[in-house]
Amino acid sequence: MTPNHQFFHQYLQIYRLFTKKLNEQLLQYGLFHSQWSIVYFLKTKGPTTLVEIGEYLNVEKPTITRTVQRLSEGGFIEQVPGKDRREKRIQLTEAGEEVYIACREATNEFECKIMDGISEQEKEAVYQTLTKLCVNLEK
């Protein structure tokens, strides 16, 4: 295996394991990683459209629509009027705000645990590498 193959193989393994373990943390709040990503986005960006969420998460609109529907059924999000009648924006409900706070605390603890023993310099190097990969992927 070349170093590039090893790098991306390890990255995918970490991503899968991270998502699995994160789902275990979020289960007590009735959310999965995909739903948490949308709750997080809405909390940090405010009311938004499905298209904007899809662009941010790099996910197709039908997938976003299904995930948003589940969040709506759970009472975590609601539709609000947009700039015109055709635009559908969504935002967190009070229950969504509460679940954000609870999940943010749980994910902070989880993230700190898995970053144990990794120096700030190592974190910065990985962050810079991932940022460059994103730029290269968008070319």
N, C-alpha and C positions, 0 to 999 in steps of 0.2 A: 504494500500500500504506500502511496506517495504521501508526503506530509499534508497536502491539500485534502486528500481522501480521508486521512486520519482526523484532521481538524473538523471537517464537516460531519463525519460520522459521529465524533464525540459530541459536537454541538447538537445534533439531532437526538442523541441518547439523553443528553442533559435536558433538552427541551421536553421530551416525552416524560421523563421522570419528574421534572419540576411541575409540569401540568398535572400529572397524576397526584402528586403530594399536595399541590395547591387545592385540587378538587376535594381532597380529604379534609383540608382545613375549612373550606367553604361549605361543605355539606351540611354542617350544623346550622347554617343560615339559609339553607334551601337554594343555594346558588352553585353554578358550575363556573369554571374559568371563563368561558365565552360570555356568560351573563355578567360576571364580575367586571370584565373588560368594558362592557357597555355602561354599567353603573359608574365605574371609575371615570370613563370619558364624559358622561353627563355631569358628574360632580365637578370635574375640572374645567369643562368647556361651557357648561350651561345648556339651555334648551337648544336642540339641534335637529337636523333631519336624518333620515335613514341613509341618504346618500353620503352625508358628511361622516357618519359613523363608519359606513362601509369603506370609504376612502382612508380613514384613519387606521382601521384595523386590517385593511387590504383583504376584505371579505366581500363576496358577491351579495347583491341586494336580497335575493331570496333567503339566504342564510341569516342575514341580519333581520329580515322581516320575521322569520320564525322565532329567533331568539328574543326579539322585542315583544312579540306576542306572548311568549312565556313570562317575561318580566311584567307585562301588563296584567296578565291573569293572576300573577302573584301579588299585584297591588303595589309594585315598586316604581312603576312609571305611568305617566299619563300623557295624552295628546293635548297640545295647547295650540291656539291659533297662531298662524304664521303671518308673514308680511301681506300675503294675499290668501284668498280662500283655497287655492290649489295647494299651497305649501302646508305640509303636515310636520309639525315640530313635536318633539317629545321632551319631557323633563322628568326628573325624579319627583315622586310623591313624598309625603312625610315619612311613610314606611320605607321608601327608597333611601331617603336621607339617613334614617336610623340604621338601615342595613349597611349603608356605606361606612358609617362610623364604626360599627362592630367589625365589619370585614377588614377595614383599614387597620384596626388594632391587631387583628389576627394575622393579617398578611405581613405587617411590620415585624411582628414577633417571628414569624416563619422565615422571612427574608434575613433577619439578623442571625437566626440560628444557622442557616445554610451558608452565610458569609463568614462564619466564625473561622478565625485563623488566616483570613485573607487580608493582606495589608491594603492600605489606601492606595499605595502605588500600584499594586497588582490589579485592584479594582479599576483604577483609572486606565491602565494599559488595556484591559479587556474592553472597557467602555469605548475607548478610542478605536480599537480594532472593529468592534461591532458597528460603530458609526460609519467607518470607512466601507465596511461590507454593504451597509444600507445604501450608501451613495453609489457604489458600484452596481448594485442590483437595479437601481433606478435609472441607470444610463440607457 
